[in-house]
Amino acid sequence: MRGGGTPAIDLLRRAGIDHRIHRYDPPERHGRERDQRPDYGHDAAASLGVDPARMFKTLIVTADGNLAAAIVPVDRQLDLRAVASILDARSAELVDPVVAARTAGSPVGGISPLGMRRALPTVVDASATGHPTVFVSAGRRGLQVELAPEALVRLSTAKIARIARSWP
């Protein structure tokens, strides 16, 4: 791993973006991106002593057949209707975890919104802008990157919108 060694970290360094890398021991179990229930994100937040509202997960969705990325806090659920609306689609749904990992080039539980294998339209939940810094996966389980939300939005060429809701 050359100095960080993930596409996300390499992108941050090339762009000259101020960031901090945080390592933690990831859990052995697999993520459950399909139902969005918190697991990897909450484990990462607890391991790093970070408020889960500052720890963001990257979910891959299909909106009217087109892939996109949705970035929401780990303590919230993606509102599929809201993300579909922002993407000018009739509906949106989470993709199969295998498709998500293949599209992003990272394993489920380590999908980064930065440096994806395939550039996708991206939406970041508006709550990110309420924090001086946020945490996102750096492209590998057990590796998080902390950066300003404005930098996340700029590097992922994302839209900002309210796309998260509380768990039922």
Order of alpha helices (4+ residues) and beta strands (2+ residues): alpha-beta-alpha-beta-beta-beta-alpha-beta-alpha-beta-beta-beta-alpha-beta-beta
